[in-house]
């Protein structure tokens, strides 16, 4: 994973207190099968969507 992307994701959680899954476009049904879901602080598949 890109180091800048990973840093941004960590900052997102630190500043908002929200997990990435809360705002990810893959946060529905079985679209995401990552073990970190629904409490991911970093994710290589994260795409903002909500």
N, CA, C and O atoms as a Tripos MOL2 file, in Angstrom:
@<TRIPOS>MOLECULE
protein
  200   199    50     0     0
PROTEIN
NO_CHARGES

@<TRIPOS>ATOM
      1 N           0.8450   -1.1740    0.0000 N.3       1 UNK1
      2 CA          0.0000    0.0000    0.0000 C.3       1 UNK1
      3 C           0.8890    1.2350    0.0000 C.2       1 UNK1
      4 O           1.9350    1.2660    0.6480 O.2       1 UNK1
      5 N           0.4630    2.2370   -0.7260 N.am      2 UNK2
      6 CA          1.1640    3.5110   -0.8050 C.3       2 UNK2
      7 C           1.2910    4.1120    0.6030 C.2       2 UNK2
      8 O           0.2890    4.2010    1.3130 O.2       2 UNK2
      9 N           2.4950    4.5270    1.0240 N.am      3 UNK3
     10 CA          2.6700    5.0780    2.3720 C.3       3 UNK3
     11 C           1.8350    6.3310    2.6250 C.2       3 UNK3
     12 O           1.3610    6.5390    3.7420 O.2       3 UNK3
     13 N           1.6500    7.1610    1.6080 N.am      4 UNK4
     14 CA          0.8340    8.3610    1.7980 C.3       4 UNK4
     15 C          -0.6370    8.0060    1.9970 C.2       4 UNK4
     16 O          -1.3350    8.6370    2.7910 O.2       4 UNK4
     17 N          -1.0990    6.9950    1.2720 N.am      5 UNK5
     18 CA         -2.4840    6.5490    1.4250 C.3       5 UNK5
     19 C          -2.6960    5.9860    2.8290 C.2       5 UNK5
     20 O          -3.7150    6.2530    3.4670 O.2       5 UNK5
     21 N          -1.7360    5.2130    3.2980 N.am      6 UNK6
     22 CA         -1.8340    4.6330    4.6350 C.3       6 UNK6
     23 C          -1.8450    5.7380    5.6950 C.2       6 UNK6
     24 O          -2.6150    5.6700    6.6520 O.2       6 UNK6
     25 N          -1.0080    6.7360    5.5300 N.am      7 UNK7
     26 CA         -0.9670    7.8640    6.4610 C.3       7 UNK7
     27 C          -2.2920    8.6080    6.4520 C.2       7 UNK7
     28 O          -2.8160    8.9460    7.5140 O.2       7 UNK7
     29 N          -2.8430    8.8690    5.2700 N.am      8 UNK8
     30 CA         -4.1280    9.5620    5.1730 C.3       8 UNK8
     31 C          -5.2120    8.7710    5.8930 C.2       8 UNK8
     32 O          -6.0390    9.3500    6.5970 O.2       8 UNK8
     33 N          -5.2130    7.4580    5.7240 N.am      9 UNK9
     34 CA         -6.2320    6.6330    6.3570 C.3       9 UNK9
     35 C          -6.1200    6.6870    7.8810 C.2       9 UNK9
     36 O          -7.1350    6.7350    8.5750 O.2       9 UNK9
     37 N          -4.9120    6.6780    8.3950 N.am     10 UNK10
     38 CA         -4.7240    6.7760    9.8430 C.3      10 UNK10
     39 C          -5.1670    8.1470   10.3480 C.2      10 UNK10
     40 O          -5.7830    8.2520   11.4090 O.2      10 UNK10
     41 N          -4.8550    9.1900    9.5920 N.am     11 UNK11
     42 CA         -5.2870   10.5300    9.9740 C.3      11 UNK11
     43 C          -6.8060   10.6570    9.9470 C.2      11 UNK11
     44 O          -7.3880   11.3200   10.8050 O.2      11 UNK11
     45 N          -7.4430   10.0340    8.9770 N.am     12 UNK12
     46 CA         -8.8970   10.0490    8.8730 C.3      12 UNK12
     47 C          -9.5240    9.5410   10.1660 C.2      12 UNK12
     48 O         -10.4410   10.1620   10.7040 O.2      12 UNK12
     49 N          -9.0310    8.4210   10.6550 N.am     13 UNK13
     50 CA         -9.5780    7.8590   11.8890 C.3      13 UNK13
     51 C          -9.2530    8.7520   13.0790 C.2      13 UNK13
     52 O         -10.1120    8.9890   13.9290 O.2      13 UNK13
     53 N          -8.0260    9.2460   13.1480 N.am     14 UNK14
     54 CA         -7.6190   10.0730   14.2850 C.3      14 UNK14
     55 C          -8.4260   11.3710   14.3670 C.2      14 UNK14
     56 O          -8.7790   11.8150   15.4590 O.2      14 UNK14
     57 N          -8.7140   11.9720   13.2230 N.am     15 UNK15
     58 CA         -9.4280   13.2500   13.2190 C.3      15 UNK15
     59 C         -10.9390   13.1070   13.3150 C.2      15 UNK15
     60 O         -11.5970   13.9330   13.9470 O.2      15 UNK15
     61 N         -11.4940   12.0820   12.7040 N.am     16 UNK16
     62 CA        -12.9510   11.9450   12.6760 C.3      16 UNK16
     63 C         -13.4760   10.9300   13.6800 C.2      16 UNK16
     64 O         -14.6370   11.0070   14.0820 O.2      16 UNK16
     65 N         -12.6460    9.9830   14.0890 N.am     17 UNK17
     66 CA        -13.0970    8.9260   14.9810 C.3      17 UNK17
     67 C         -13.9580    7.8920   14.2750 C.2      17 UNK17
     68 O         -14.5490    7.0300   14.9240 O.2      17 UNK17
     69 N         -14.0340    7.9690   12.9590 N.am     18 UNK18
     70 CA        -14.8380    7.0300   12.1700 C.3      18 UNK18
     71 C         -13.9210    6.0310   11.4810 C.2      18 UNK18
     72 O         -12.8420    6.3760   11.0010 O.2      18 UNK18
     73 N         -14.3740    4.7930   11.4460 N.am     19 UNK19
     74 CA        -13.6300    3.7680   10.7230 C.3      19 UNK19
     75 C         -13.8120    3.9860    9.2250 C.2      19 UNK19
     76 O         -14.8050    4.5720    8.7930 O.2      19 UNK19
     77 N         -12.8520    3.5130    8.4370 N.am     20 UNK20
     78 CA        -12.9240    3.6740    6.9850 C.3      20 UNK20
     79 C         -14.1760    3.0260    6.4050 C.2      20 UNK20
     80 O         -14.7550    3.5340    5.4450 O.2      20 UNK20
     81 N         -14.5840    1.9240    6.9790 N.am     21 UNK21
     82 CA        -15.7560    1.2030    6.4570 C.3      21 UNK21
     83 C         -17.0190    2.0670    6.4680 C.2      21 UNK21
     84 O         -17.9140    1.8720    5.6450 O.2      21 UNK21
     85 N         -17.0900    3.0130    7.3900 N.am     22 UNK22
     86 CA        -18.2720    3.8750    7.4810 C.3      22 UNK22
     87 C         -18.4550    4.7430    6.2430 C.2      22 UNK22
     88 O         -19.5720    5.1680    5.9480 O.2      22 UNK22
     89 N         -17.3740    5.0120    5.5170 N.am     23 UNK23
     90 CA        -17.4610    5.8990    4.3570 C.3      23 UNK23
     91 C         -16.9830    5.2400    3.0670 C.2      23 UNK23
     92 O         -16.7500    5.9220    2.0690 O.2      23 UNK23
     93 N         -16.8370    3.9240    3.0860 N.am     24 UNK24
     94 CA        -16.3200    3.2090    1.9180 C.3      24 UNK24
     95 C         -17.4410    2.8340    0.9540 C.2      24 UNK24
     96 O         -18.5340    2.4710    1.3860 O.2      24 UNK24
     97 N         -17.1790    2.9170   -0.3390 N.am     25 UNK25
     98 CA        -18.1900    2.5470   -1.3330 C.3      25 UNK25
     99 C         -18.4660    1.0480   -1.3460 C.2      25 UNK25
    100 O         -19.4660    0.6170   -1.9190 O.2      25 UNK25
    101 N         -17.6020    0.2460   -0.7280 N.am     26 UNK26
    102 CA        -17.8090   -1.1990   -0.6840 C.3      26 UNK26
    103 C         -18.4940   -1.6580    0.6110 C.2      26 UNK26
    104 O         -18.5300   -2.8550    0.8930 O.2      26 UNK26
    105 N         -19.0260   -0.7410    1.3830 N.am     27 UNK27
    106 CA        -19.6660   -1.0710    2.6590 C.3      27 UNK27
    107 C         -21.1360   -1.4230    2.4650 C.2      27 UNK27
    108 O         -22.0240   -0.6870    2.8940 O.2      27 UNK27
    109 N         -21.3790   -2.5420    1.8230 N.am     28 UNK28
    110 CA        -22.7410   -3.0560    1.6640 C.3      28 UNK28
    111 C         -22.6770   -4.5540    1.4220 C.2      28 UNK28
    112 O         -21.7710   -5.0470    0.7490 O.2      28 UNK28
    113 N         -23.6130   -5.2510    1.9580 N.am     29 UNK29
    114 CA        -23.7050   -6.6950    1.7400 C.3      29 UNK29
    115 C         -22.3850   -7.4150    1.8640 C.2      29 UNK29
    116 O         -21.6500   -7.2320    2.8340 O.2      29 UNK29
    117 N         -22.0870   -8.2370    0.8710 N.am     30 UNK30
    118 CA        -20.8420   -9.0030    0.8490 C.3      30 UNK30
    119 C         -19.8190   -8.4170   -0.1240 C.2      30 UNK30
    120 O         -18.9440   -9.1360   -0.6050 O.2      30 UNK30
    121 N         -19.9180   -7.1340   -0.4130 N.am     31 UNK31
    122 CA        -18.9890   -6.5090   -1.3490 C.3      31 UNK31
    123 C         -17.5620   -6.5130   -0.8070 C.2      31 UNK31
    124 O         -16.6050   -6.5670   -1.5780 O.2      31 UNK31
    125 N         -17.4200   -6.4560    0.4970 N.am     32 UNK32
    126 CA        -16.0890   -6.4640    1.1270 C.3      32 UNK32
    127 C         -15.9750   -7.6810    2.0240 C.2      32 UNK32
    128 O         -16.8260   -7.9260    2.8780 O.2      32 UNK32
    129 N         -14.9130   -8.4350    1.8170 N.am     33 UNK33
    130 CA        -14.6970   -9.6340    2.6340 C.3      33 UNK33
    131 C         -13.4150   -9.5310    3.4680 C.2      33 UNK33
    132 O         -12.8990  -10.5410    3.9460 O.2      33 UNK33
    133 N         -12.9220   -8.3400    3.6360 N.am     34 UNK34
    134 CA        -11.7030   -8.1340    4.4250 C.3      34 UNK34
    135 C         -11.9640   -8.4730    5.8880 C.2      34 UNK34
    136 O         -13.0420   -8.1830    6.4070 O.2      34 UNK34
    137 N         -10.9860   -9.0840    6.5600 N.am     35 UNK35
    138 CA        -11.1860   -9.4510    7.9710 C.3      35 UNK35
    139 C         -11.2800   -8.2340    8.8970 C.2      35 UNK35
    140 O         -11.7970   -8.3480   10.0080 O.2      35 UNK35
    141 N         -10.7870   -7.0740    8.4540 N.am     36 UNK36
    142 CA        -10.8270   -5.8730    9.2830 C.3      36 UNK36
    143 C         -12.2300   -5.2500    9.3420 C.2      36 UNK36
    144 O         -12.5240   -4.4630   10.2420 O.2      36 UNK36
    145 N         -13.0740   -5.5980    8.4010 N.am     37 UNK37
    146 CA        -14.3970   -5.0030    8.2990 C.3      37 UNK37
    147 C         -15.2230   -5.3890    9.5080 C.2      37 UNK37
    148 O         -15.1680   -6.5530    9.9030 O.2      37 UNK37
    149 N         -15.9580   -4.5290   10.1050 N.am     38 UNK38
    150 CA        -16.3090   -3.1530    9.7610 C.3      38 UNK38
    151 C         -15.4930   -2.1070   10.5090 C.2      38 UNK38
    152 O         -15.8860   -0.9410   10.5490 O.2      38 UNK38
    153 N         -14.3670   -2.4940   11.1030 N.am     39 UNK39
    154 CA        -13.5930   -1.5660   11.9300 C.3      39 UNK39
    155 C         -12.2100   -1.2840   11.3750 C.2      39 UNK39
    156 O         -11.2460   -1.2010   12.1360 O.2      39 UNK39
    157 N         -12.0960   -1.1380   10.0750 N.am     40 UNK40
    158 CA        -10.7890   -0.9290    9.4460 C.3      40 UNK40
    159 C         -10.2760    0.4950    9.6730 C.2      40 UNK40
    160 O         -10.9880    1.4800    9.4790 O.2      40 UNK40
    161 N          -9.0240    0.5560   10.0860 N.am     41 UNK41
    162 CA         -8.3430    1.8490   10.2040 C.3      41 UNK41
    163 C          -7.4470    2.0800    8.9980 C.2      41 UNK41
    164 O          -7.1360    3.2230    8.6630 O.2      41 UNK41
    165 N          -7.0280    0.9940    8.3390 N.am     42 UNK42
    166 CA         -6.3010    1.0590    7.0760 C.3      42 UNK42
    167 C          -6.8400   -0.0560    6.1890 C.2      42 UNK42
    168 O          -7.2250   -1.1200    6.6750 O.2      42 UNK42
    169 N          -6.8630    0.1990    4.8850 N.am     43 UNK43
    170 CA         -7.3750   -0.8020    3.9490 C.3      43 UNK43
    171 C          -6.8660   -0.4950    2.5410 C.2      43 UNK43
    172 O          -7.0200    0.6280    2.0610 O.2      43 UNK43
    173 N          -6.2580   -1.4890    1.8720 N.am     44 UNK44
    174 CA         -5.7470   -1.2400    0.5290 C.3      44 UNK44
    175 C          -6.8680   -1.0690   -0.5120 C.2      44 UNK44
    176 O          -6.6230   -0.5350   -1.5930 O.2      44 UNK44
    177 N          -8.0820   -1.5110   -0.1990 N.am     45 UNK45
    178 CA         -9.1940   -1.4040   -1.1580 C.3      45 UNK45
    179 C         -10.0960   -0.2040   -0.9040 C.2      45 UNK45
    180 O         -11.0760   -0.0260   -1.6290 O.2      45 UNK45
    181 N          -9.8080    0.6250    0.0930 N.am     46 UNK46
    182 CA        -10.6990    1.7250    0.4520 C.3      46 UNK46
    183 C         -10.9130    2.6990   -0.7050 C.2      46 UNK46
    184 O          -9.9640    3.1580   -1.3410 O.2      46 UNK46
    185 N         -12.1760    2.9960   -0.9560 N.am     47 UNK47
    186 CA        -12.5730    4.0160   -1.9390 C.3      47 UNK47
    187 C         -13.6670    4.8480   -1.2960 C.2      47 UNK47
    188 O         -14.7000    4.2970   -0.9170 O.2      47 UNK47
    189 N         -13.4780    6.1650   -1.1580 N.am     48 UNK48
    190 CA        -14.5290    6.9910   -0.5620 C.3      48 UNK48
    191 C         -15.8090    6.8960   -1.3860 C.2      48 UNK48
    192 O         -15.7680    6.8960   -2.6160 O.2      48 UNK48
    193 N         -16.9170    6.8180   -0.7120 N.am     49 UNK49
    194 CA        -18.1490    6.6800   -1.4580 C.3      49 UNK49
    195 C         -19.3670    7.2530   -0.7750 C.2      49 UNK49
    196 O         -20.2910    7.7070   -1.4510 O.2      49 UNK49
    197 N         -19.3980    7.2480    0.5290 N.am     50 UNK50
    198 CA        -20.5950    7.7170    1.2410 C.3      50 UNK50
    199 C         -20.3720    9.1050    1.7720 C.2      50 UNK50
    200 O         -21.2620    9.6770    2.4020 O.2      50 UNK50
@<TRIPOS>BOND
     1     1     2 1
     2     2     3 1
     3     3     4 2
     4     3     5 am
     5     5     6 1
     6     6     7 1
     7     7     8 2
     8     7     9 am
     9     9    10 1
    10    10    11 1
    11    11    12 2
    12    11    13 am
    13    13    14 1
    14    14    15 1
    15    15    16 2
    16    15    17 am
    17    17    18 1
    18    18    19 1
    19    19    20 2
    20    19    21 am
    21    21    22 1
    22    22    23 1
    23    23    24 2
    24    23    25 am
    25    25    26 1
    26    26    27 1
    27    27    28 2
    28    27    29 am
    29    29    30 1
    30    30    31 1
    31    31    32 2
    32    31    33 am
    33    33    34 1
    34    34    35 1
    35    35    36 2
    36    35    37 am
    37    37    38 1
    38    38    39 1
    39    39    40 2
    40    39    41 am
    41    41    42 1
    42    42    43 1
    43    43    44 2
    44    43    45 am
    45    45    46 1
    46    46    47 1
    47    47    48 2
    48    47    49 am
    49    49    50 1
    50    50    51 1
    51    51    52 2
    52    51    53 am
    53    53    54 1
    54    54    55 1
    55    55    56 2
    56    55    57 am
    57    57    58 1
    58    58    59 1
    59    59    60 2
    60    59    61 am
    61    61    62 1
    62    62    63 1
    63    63    64 2
    64    63    65 am
    65    65    66 1
    66    66    67 1
    67    67    68 2
    68    67    69 am
    69    69    70 1
    70    70    71 1
    71    71    72 2
    72    71    73 am
    73    73    74 1
    74    74    75 1
    75    75    76 2
    76    75    77 am
    77    77    78 1
    78    78    79 1
    79    79    80 2
    80    79    81 am
    81    81    82 1
    82    82    83 1
    83    83    84 2
    84    83    85 am
    85    85    86 1
    86    86    87 1
    87    87    88 2
    88    87    89 am
    89    89    90 1
    90    90    91 1
    91    91    92 2
    92    91    93 am
    93    93    94 1
    94    94    95 1
    95    95    96 2
    96    95    97 am
    97    97    98 1
    98    98    99 1
    99    99   100 2
   100    99   101 am
   101   101   102 1
   102   102   103 1
   103   103   104 2
   104   103   105 am
   105   105   106 1
   106   106   107 1
   107   107   108 2
   108   107   109 am
   109   109   110 1
   110   110   111 1
   111   111   112 2
   112   111   113 am
   113   113   114 1
   114   114   115 1
   115   115   116 2
   116   115   117 am
   117   117   118 1
   118   118   119 1
   119   119   120 2
   120   119   121 am
   121   121   122 1
   122   122   123 1
   123   123   124 2
   124   123   125 am
   125   125   126 1
   126   126   127 1
   127   127   128 2
   128   127   129 am
   129   129   130 1
   130   130   131 1
   131   131   132 2
   132   131   133 am
   133   133   134 1
   134   134   135 1
   135   135   136 2
   136   135   137 am
   137   137   138 1
   138   138   139 1
   139   139   140 2
   140   139   141 am
   141   141   142 1
   142   142   143 1
   143   143   144 2
   144   143   145 am
   145   145   146 1
   146   146   147 1
   147   147   148 2
   148   147   149 am
   149   149   150 1
   150   150   151 1
   151   151   152 2
   152   151   153 am
   153   153   154 1
   154   154   155 1
   155   155   156 2
   156   155   157 am
   157   157   158 1
   158   158   159 1
   159   159   160 2
   160   159   161 am
   161   161   162 1
   162   162   163 1
   163   163   164 2
   164   163   165 am
   165   165   166 1
   166   166   167 1
   167   167   168 2
   168   167   169 am
   169   169   170 1
   170   170   171 1
   171   171   172 2
   172   171   173 am
   173   173   174 1
   174   174   175 1
   175   175   176 2
   176   175   177 am
   177   177   178 1
   178   178   179 1
   179   179   180 2
   180   179   181 am
   181   181   182 1
   182   182   183 1
   183   183   184 2
   184   183   185 am
   185   185   186 1
   186   186   187 1
   187   187   188 2
   188   187   189 am
   189   189   190 1
   190   190   191 1
   191   191   192 2
   192   191   193 am
   193   193   194 1
   194   194   195 1
   195   195   196 2
   196   195   197 am
   197   197   198 1
   198   198   199 1
   199   199   200 2
@<TRIPOS>SUBSTRUCTURE
     1 UNK1         2 RESIDUE 1 A UNK
     2 UNK2         6 RESIDUE 1 A UNK
     3 UNK3        10 RESIDUE 1 A UNK
     4 UNK4        14 RESIDUE 1 A UNK
     5 UNK5        18 RESIDUE 1 A UNK
     6 UNK6        22 RESIDUE 1 A UNK
     7 UNK7        26 RESIDUE 1 A UNK
     8 UNK8        30 RESIDUE 1 A UNK
     9 UNK9        34 RESIDUE 1 A UNK
    10 UNK10       38 RESIDUE 1 A UNK
    11 UNK11       42 RESIDUE 1 A UNK
    12 UNK12       46 RESIDUE 1 A UNK
    13 UNK13       50 RESIDUE 1 A UNK
    14 UNK14       54 RESIDUE 1 A UNK
    15 UNK15       58 RESIDUE 1 A UNK
    16 UNK16       62 RESIDUE 1 A UNK
    17 UNK17       66 RESIDUE 1 A UNK
    18 UNK18       70 RESIDUE 1 A UNK
    19 UNK19       74 RESIDUE 1 A UNK
    20 UNK20       78 RESIDUE 1 A UNK
    21 UNK21       82 RESIDUE 1 A UNK
    22 UNK22       86 RESIDUE 1 A UNK
    23 UNK23       90 RESIDUE 1 A UNK
    24 UNK24       94 RESIDUE 1 A UNK
    25 UNK25       98 RESIDUE 1 A UNK
    26 UNK26      102 RESIDUE 1 A UNK
    27 UNK27      106 RESIDUE 1 A UNK
    28 UNK28      110 RESIDUE 1 A UNK
    29 UNK29      114 RESIDUE 1 A UNK
    30 UNK30      118 RESIDUE 1 A UNK
    31 UNK31      122 RESIDUE 1 A UNK
    32 UNK32      126 RESIDUE 1 A UNK
    33 UNK33      130 RESIDUE 1 A UNK
    34 UNK34      134 RESIDUE 1 A UNK
    35 UNK35      138 RESIDUE 1 A UNK
    36 UNK36      142 RESIDUE 1 A UNK
    37 UNK37      146 RESIDUE 1 A UNK
    38 UNK38      150 RESIDUE 1 A UNK
    39 UNK39      154 RESIDUE 1 A UNK
    40 UNK40      158 RESIDUE 1 A UNK
    41 UNK41      162 RESIDUE 1 A UNK
    42 UNK42      166 RESIDUE 1 A UNK
    43 UNK43      170 RESIDUE 1 A UNK
    44 UNK44      174 RESIDUE 1 A UNK
    45 UNK45      178 RESIDUE 1 A UNK
    46 UNK46      182 RESIDUE 1 A UNK
    47 UNK47      186 RESIDUE 1 A UNK
    48 UNK48      190 RESIDUE 1 A UNK
    49 UNK49      194 RESIDUE 1 A UNK
    50 UNK50      198 RESIDUE 1 A UNK
